[in-house]
């Protein structure tokens, strides 16, 4: 399925963050799965003040280079204000810009998200409607992802 392209306003995400890379995510030292487990087990979304909505945002930002370099992964929610940051959490501003929006198939969340990223990585650089910017990308887990066995996720990829 081809992505849609949209000019999106920026927003702020608050949550937990860590530095990782796609290569590291394929090893026992993978961070993203551990971040998800902690976020869910500790119900961290409930501790975040000033939420804009109930969607969980998985943010990929501060790319060192491209899909092969390190990046910062932040798991959290959109907030209206970043004035009150709970201990151990971080904030990040998602810049306004042009994004190619990919919609996953429906199915087990880990499987459909990985399949969608593999599709994104396999397409020519300019195919999503512009060259990938490698500044900020994010996944949106809203009501369509409420059932982890039959989830559908939107992945927003920043383009130039």
Secondary structure, DSSP 8 states (H G I E B T S, - for coil): ---EEEEE--EEEEEEEEEEETTGGGSTT--HHHHHHHHHHTTGGGG-SSEEEEEEEEEEE--SSSTTSEEEEEEEEEES--S---TT-EEEEE--EEEEEEE--SB-HHHHHHHHHHHHHHS-TTTTTS-EEEEEEEEEE-GGGSSTTSB--EEEEEE-
